[in-house]
């Protein structure tokens, strides 16, 4: 049997440019790579990626607070609003410590007694949550806020300082919402877009974008109005008026803004859009 032989593979020599030819243009390769970066969103600005991450976290927090269901509901009932406010227990936890402080301080004119009763009531709510094995986050957060405010007021000996943390919180919301509008990424739009399954698509829809700006402006107005009304009372040392305005401009205005926000959302996310997003 004859042994077959296979020809050895030959490797073609690289073609070299002739005397009159020029080497490949590096600037052309650079230009093409620049074009690729310009057309590839992943290589472009990190702004959308950051916005997506932040929006998802914001929407998650809103979902846990019960706002997601309200945004997606085709009808809005008083029960839906009550649920978003934390239910009867949540309302009690939000209102009663401040109300007790106001009543005791107004009639007894005793700052220490008013603060102790307010913090004690917030602590009772937290213990009840723990005992009944219900979510304790809201009650615990309320207890920390009430205790910190009371500690500041006790340290300074001024009743109006019991409201300092609330004023700082409102100022922080004003700064955050105003900044989001100035950079053209309305904060409420980020949350609503993900709650409605729209992601960041609303940003390229002029009608939806205007609606998200409007919602953000409404919430900005709420927090700004609180500062406009309460700051003069704080500097005047009018503790009773501060307590009354904080209660009136708290849950009631929050509930009204929930309804307004829902109405605006439903105008740009009708039933058909919501069903498609799901």
C-alpha positions in Angstrom: 0.0 0.0 0.0 1.4 3.3 -1.0 1.6 6.0 1.6 -0.4 9.1 0.7 1.2 12.4 1.3 -0.8 15.6 2.1 0.7 18.8 0.9 1.8 21.1 3.8 -0.5 24.1 4.3 1.0 27.3 3.2 0.4 30.5 5.0 -0.1 33.4 2.7 2.4 36.2 3.2 0.8 39.4 4.4 0.4 41.8 1.6 2.6 44.8 1.9 1.8 48.1 0.3 3.8 48.8 -2.8 5.9 51.8 -3.3 3.0 54.0 -4.4 0.5 52.7 -1.9 -0.1 54.1 1.5 -0.6 52.3 4.9 -4.1 52.0 6.3 -5.1 55.4 7.7 -5.2 55.3 11.5 -7.4 58.4 11.6 -10.0 56.6 9.6 -10.1 53.8 12.2 -10.3 56.4 15.0 -13.2 58.1 13.2 -15.0 54.9 12.8 -14.6 54.0 16.4 -15.9 57.4 17.4 -18.9 56.9 15.2 -19.5 53.5 16.9 -19.4 55.1 20.3 -21.8 57.8 19.2 -24.3 55.4 17.9 -23.9 52.8 20.6 -26.0 54.0 23.7 -23.9 51.7 26.0 -20.8 53.6 25.0 -22.4 57.0 25.3 -23.4 59.0 28.4 -24.0 57.1 31.6 -26.9 59.3 32.4 -29.7 56.9 31.2 -28.1 54.0 33.0 -27.9 56.0 36.3 -31.4 57.2 35.8 -32.6 53.7 35.2 -31.0 52.4 38.4 -32.2 55.3 40.5 -35.7 55.1 39.0 -36.0 51.4 39.8 -35.0 52.0 43.4 -37.4 54.9 43.7 -40.2 52.8 42.1 -39.5 50.0 44.5 -39.8 52.3 47.5 -43.1 53.7 46.1 -44.4 50.1 45.5 -43.7 49.2 49.1 -45.5 52.3 50.3 -48.6 51.2 48.3 -48.4 53.9 45.7 -47.8 51.5 42.8 -51.2 50.0 43.1 -52.8 53.4 43.1 -50.9 54.5 40.0 -52.1 51.4 38.1 -55.7 51.4 39.3 -58.2 52.5 36.7 -60.5 53.8 39.4 -59.5 55.4 42.7 -61.5 54.8 45.9 -61.2 56.2 49.4 -60.0 52.7 50.4 -57.1 53.0 48.0 -56.1 56.3 49.4 -56.4 55.0 53.0 -54.2 52.1 52.1 -51.6 54.3 50.6 -51.6 56.4 53.7 -50.9 53.3 55.8 -54.4 52.4 56.8 -56.1 53.5 60.1 -53.1 52.4 62.1 -50.6 54.2 59.9 -52.7 57.4 60.1 -52.8 57.1 63.9 -49.0 56.6 64.0 -48.5 59.7 61.7 -50.9 62.1 63.4 -51.4 61.2 67.1 -47.8 61.9 68.5 -47.9 65.4 67.0 -51.5 66.0 68.1 -50.7 64.9 71.7 -47.7 67.2 71.8 -49.8 70.1 70.6 -52.6 69.5 73.1 -50.3 68.9 76.1 -48.1 71.9 75.3 -51.0 74.2 74.6 -52.8 73.5 77.9 -50.0 72.6 80.2 -47.3 74.9 78.8 -44.8 72.2 79.8 -42.3 71.3 77.1 -40.8 68.3 78.9 -44.2 66.8 79.6 -45.4 67.4 76.0 -42.3 65.8 74.5 -42.4 62.8 76.9 -46.0 62.0 76.1 -45.4 62.4 72.3 -42.3 60.1 72.3 -44.1 57.6 74.7 -47.1 57.3 72.3 -44.8 56.7 69.4 -43.0 54.0 71.4 -46.3 52.4 72.2 -47.2 52.2 68.5 -43.9 50.5 67.8 -44.3 48.0 70.6 -47.8 47.1 69.3 -46.4 46.5 65.9 -43.7 44.2 67.3 -46.3 42.4 69.5 -48.7 41.8 66.6 -45.9 40.9 64.2 -46.9 43.5 61.6 -44.5 45.5 59.5 -42.7 47.8 61.9 -40.8 50.0 59.5 -43.3 52.9 59.5 -43.7 52.9 63.3 -40.0 52.6 63.9 -39.2 55.4 61.5 -41.8 57.6 63.2 -40.4 56.8 66.6 -36.9 57.8 65.6 -38.1 61.0 64.1 -40.2 61.9 67.1 -37.4 61.0 69.5 -34.7 62.9 67.6 -36.9 66.0 67.4 -37.7 65.8 71.1 -34.0 65.4 72.0 -33.2 68.5 70.0 -36.0 70.5 71.7 -34.9 69.3 75.2 -31.3 70.2 74.4 -32.1 73.8 73.4 -35.1 74.2 75.7 -37.1 75.7 72.8 -40.4 74.2 71.8 -40.1 75.3 68.2 -37.0 73.1 67.8 -39.3 70.1 68.0 -40.1 71.0 64.3 -36.6 71.5 63.0 -36.1 68.0 61.5 -39.5 68.3 59.7 -38.4 71.7 58.2 -35.1 70.2 57.1 -36.9 67.2 55.5 -39.2 69.5 53.5 -36.2 71.6 52.4 -34.4 68.5 51.2 -37.4 67.4 49.2 -37.6 70.9 47.6 -33.9 70.8 46.6 -34.2 67.3 45.2 -37.4 68.0 43.2 -36.2 71.3 41.9 -32.8 69.9 40.9 -34.6 67.1 39.0 -36.6 69.6 37.1 -33.6 71.7 36.3 -31.7 68.7 34.8 -34.9 67.7 33.0 -35.3 64.4 34.8 -38.4 65.1 36.9 -38.2 62.9 39.9 -41.8 61.8 40.0 -41.5 60.8 36.3 -38.7 58.3 37.2 -41.0 56.6 39.7 -44.2 56.7 37.7 -42.5 55.4 34.6 -41.3 52.2 36.3 -44.5 51.7 38.2 -46.5 51.8 35.0 -44.0 49.5 33.2 -42.9 52.3 30.9 -39.3 52.5 32.1 -37.7 55.7 30.7 -39.8 55.8 27.5 -41.9 58.7 28.9 -38.8 60.9 28.5 -39.1 60.8 24.7 -42.9 61.3 24.7 -43.7 65.0 24.9 -47.1 64.6 26.4 -46.0 62.1 29.1 -42.9 64.2 29.8 -45.0 67.3 30.4 -47.3 65.3 32.7 -44.3 64.1 34.8 -43.1 67.6 35.0 -46.5 68.7 36.2 -46.7 66.0 38.9 -43.2 66.9 40.1 -44.1 70.6 40.3 -47.2 69.8 42.3 -45.2 67.9 44.9 -42.5 70.6 44.9 -45.3 73.2 45.6 -46.5 71.1 48.6 -43.1 71.0 50.3 -42.3 74.6 49.3 -45.6 75.8 50.8 -44.9 74.0 54.0 -41.7 76.0 54.3 -43.2 79.3 53.4 -45.9 78.9 56.0 -44.0 77.2 58.8 -40.6 79.0 58.7 -42.0 82.4 59.8 -43.8 80.6 62.7 -40.6 78.9 63.6 -38.5 82.1 63.8 -41.3 83.7 65.7 -41.3 80.9 68.3 -45.0 80.2 67.8 -45.1 76.6 68.9 -48.9 76.2 68.9 -49.3 77.6 65.4 -46.4 75.4 64.2 -48.2 72.3 65.6 -51.5 73.2 64.0 -50.0 73.9 60.5 -47.9 70.8 60.6 -51.0 68.7 61.2 -53.1 70.5 58.6 -50.4 70.5 56.0 -49.4 66.9 56.6 -51.7 64.0 55.9 -54.6 66.1 54.4 -52.5 67.8 51.7 -50.6 64.5 51.1 -53.9 62.7 50.4 -55.0 65.5 48.1 -51.7 65.3 46.1 -52.2 61.6 45.8 -55.5 62.1 44.0 -54.1 64.9 41.8 -51.1 62.7 40.9 -53.4 59.8 40.0 -55.6 62.0 37.8 -52.5 63.3 35.9 -51.1 59.8 35.5 -54.4 58.4 34.1 -54.5 61.1 31.4 -51.3 59.9 29.9 -51.6 56.2 30.8 -55.1 55.2 29.8 -56.5 51.7 30.3 -55.1 50.3 27.0 -51.6 51.6 27.7 -51.6 50.2 31.2 -52.7 46.8 30.0 -50.0 46.7 27.3 -47.3 47.7 29.9 -48.4 44.7 32.0 
